[in-house]
Amino acid sequence: MDAIFSIIKFIFFGFFGLVGVLFLLALIFGKRIVKQWEFEAEFRDEQGREFGEFDIELSRVAKKETEDTFKASFRLRHESLEQGQRVQVFLDDVIVLEGNVETAGRIRLAQGDIKSTLATASAGQTCRVVYGGIERFSQAIERD
C-alpha cells in the first residue's frame, strides 16, 4: 500500500513540478504583448453562419519593440468571389487591405496586403468590403 501511495505522490508532484517549471520558463523567456486596441467585424448570412471576418489590432512586443505595430487580416468565403477579382476592405473611408482572389469563392488578406496603417480605431466604425466596383458587405467593428 505504501508503494502505491509513493507512486501516486511521485506522479502528482512530478506533474505539478513540471507545470511549475514550464510556467516559470514562460515568465522568464516569454514575450509579453501589449495591445493598444483590437477590433473585429464578423460577416454572417441570414442563418447566422459566419462567412467572413476582418481583424485589426495595434500592439507591440514589450522589451523588444519600441513602436506599436498595426496588424490586419481579412478572410471571406462567398460564392460571388471570382478568380482574379480585386477585393478592397475599407474602415469607414480608409482602404486598409487590398488584394486579388486567387481561388474562386474565397480570399484571405494579411500583413502583405495592408494599404494603410491606422493609429486609432473605435467600436462602431464601419468595415466595408468592395469588389467588382460594388460595396458587397458592411459591418460595424466591435472589440475583440
GIDAZI-V293950 format. One record per backbone hydrogen bond with DSSP energy under -1.0 kcal/mol. NH is the residue of the N-H (numbers start at 1). CO is the residue of the C=O. Records with the same first field share a line. If there is no record, write none. Layout:
BEGIN
NH: CO / CO
END
This chain:
BEGIN
5: 1
6: 2
7: 3
8: 4
9: 5
10: 6
11: 7
12: 8
13: 9
14: 10
15: 11
16: 12
17: 13
18: 14
19: 15
20: 16
21: 17
22: 18
23: 19
24: 20
25: 21
26: 22
27: 23
28: 24
29: 25
30: 26
34: 60
36: 58
37: 58
39: 56
40: 142
41: 54
43: 52
45: 49
48: 45
51: 43
52: 43
53: 75
54: 41
55: 73
56: 39
57: 71
58: 37
59: 69
60: 34
62: 32
64: 61
65: 61
69: 59
71: 57
73: 55
74: 109
75: 53
76: 107
77: 51
78: 105
81: 78
84: 101
85: 82
87: 99
88: 130
89: 97
90: 128
91: 94
92: 126
94: 91
96: 89
97: 89
98: 113
99: 87
101: 85
105: 81
106: 103
107: 76
109: 74
113: 110
114: 111
115: 96
124: 141
125: 122
127: 139
128: 90
129: 137
130: 88
131: 134
134: 131
136: 129
137: 129
139: 127
141: 125
142: 40
144: 38
END
